[in-house]
Amino acid sequence: MLRTAPRMAVFVFRENRVPYYQRLFQQHDGKRQWYKTSRSGWVMYPYLISVYGMGVACTYAMGRMVFVSKPFAHGSINARYHKTRVEPDPV
């Protein structure tokens, strides 16, 4: 689809932000690159919550699977494999 001339002109006459970001990212202020801008928290904090949250959840689930005899199902899975044989009453 072809763009019209007025729509393309928006990008032509836009302010050049490259020098601003070059100065920002080349400052030696002790910050990591992904924390330099004011909007970094909107991206980084949900990301870090999801990464560390999934790590904790996976570690918890692994611990349950290893250390608990009947994980998550409260015996419904193990009951299929450990049925006791019931003998009929003698008549």
Secondary structure, DSSP 8 states (H G I E B T S, - for coil): ----HHHHHHHHTS---HHHHHHHHH--SS--GGGSSTTHHHHHHHHHHHHHHHHHHHHHHHHHHHH-SSTTTTTHHHHHHS---------
